[in-house]
């Protein structure tokens, strides 16, 4: 399913197929060892189900968001909430980024920089994570970068019960 051949210019072309009879993919390398390592990784990813076509991973966050939100069975109030968070916070910060370039650290830095309450910022990370998990299921990502990402702290105000005098008043 995979092969390496030397090109006339001295470079090496690694070729593979995602599935038998599927389209051929290739990538050029200067050294044969690099081509061999790449093919080994591709074959491993193909066998374990972690392979993602690099062209699919170049889909931007905003492009995938449009596809994802159109198929969500939300109630109108939920749709308004999610669309507001994405339009105001996710798309301006991450919308032009290809899905395959987003890392856990990027999500944590973005979430920490949000000018929202901890609870609302956490909700924005949760919605982004749900969308990226859908991208994993659709084969655009190998893993969800929001998995195990630290979310902003929610500062809970302590509950102070009324005293007997306050209750009597």
N, C-alpha and C positions, 0 to 999 in steps of 0.2 A: 504494500500500500504506500510505501515511501521510498524515495531514492535521492541520491546526490549525484550531480554530474558537474564536471569541470567545464567552465566556459572558456572560449578562446582568449578572453582578456585576463584569465588567471583566477577569476572569482569562482565561487561554488554556488550552485543553485540547488536548494532543497525543495523537493516536490512531494506532496501528499494529497490524499483525498479524505474528505470528512466522513464519507461512507462509500461503500463499493458502488461504483457507477456514478458517483457524485462528481461535481466539478473539481478540477484539479486546482490546487493552491500551490503557490511557490513563493520563495523568499531567497534573496541573494545574500551571500556572505563572502568576506575576504578570505577567511580561513576555513579549511575543511572541518576542523574540530568544532568551530562554532556552528556550522551547518549540522553536524552530527548531534551536538547537544540540543539544538533546536528541534530536530526531528524526534529525538528521544522524548523531549518534553511534550511535543504535540501528540505523539503516539500514546504516552501515558495519560494525557488529558482526555484523549479520545476514548481510551479504555475505561477510565474512571467516570466519564460523563462530565468532566470539568472543562471540556473544550468549548471555547466561544470564538466564533468567527470574528476576526479583528474588524471587519467592516461593520458588523452589527454593534460592536462595542463603541464605535464612533458616533452612534446615535446620541444626540444631545439630550440633556435633561428636559429642556422645554419641548423638544419634539416627542419624546416618549411620554411626557406629562399629558399632552393633548390626546394621545392614543389611550392612555390609561384612564384618564378622567371620563372619557366618553363612554367607557364600558362599565363604570361603577354604578351599582344600583342604590344610590344614596337617596334619602329623603331630601326635599328642597332645602330644609334648614341645614342639614349636614353638608350638602353640596356648597351652599353659600359659605359656610365656615372653612371648608377645605380650600375652596377656590380663593378665598380672601387671604389665607395664610400663604398659599403658593404664589399668588400674584404680588403680594406685598413683601415676602421675605425669601422664598426659595428661588423663584425664577430670577429675580434681580441679581442674586448672589451666585447661583449655580447653573442657571438656565443655559448658558452658552458652553458649558463644560460637557465633553463626551462622557457618557456613562462609565466607560472603562477607565477613566482617569481619576475618578473620585475614590479617595481613600478614607479610612476611618478617622485619621487625624484631620482631614479636611472638614469632615462633618462635625467633629468636636470643636474645631476652631470657629466654624461658622455659627454653631449653636451658642458658643460662649459669647460671641460678638453680637448676638441679637438683642435689640433694645426692647425686649418683651419681659413680662413676668416669667419666672422660672417655669410655672405650670404651662403657660402658653408656648414658650420656647420648646419645652419638652413635647408638647403636642405637635409642633411643627416638625420636630425630629421624628416623631412617631409616624406622621403622615408620609414624610419623605421615605422612611424605612419601609412602609407598606408599599409604596410605589416601586422602590428598588427591589423588594422581594418579588414583586410581580415581574420585573425585568429579568430576575434570575429564572423564574418559571418560564418566561418567554424565550430564554436562551440568549439574552443580550449581555448578561453578566454571569460570571462563575460563582461569585459570592456577594452577599449583601454587605456593603461597607458600613452600614449603620448598626450591624449586629455587634453587640458589646461596646458600642460607642457610649462614652460618658455623656449623660444629659445634664442640662443646667439644674442646679439645686433648687428645690422647691422649699422656700422658707415658710414653714408652718408656724402660725402664731399659736402660742400655747393657750389652751382652754383654761380659763380661770372661772371657777364656779362662783355664783353669787353667795355672799355671806348671808347669814340669817337676818341681819338688820336690813340688808338691801331687799331681801325677799319680803319682809314685813312691810316695807314702804310701798 
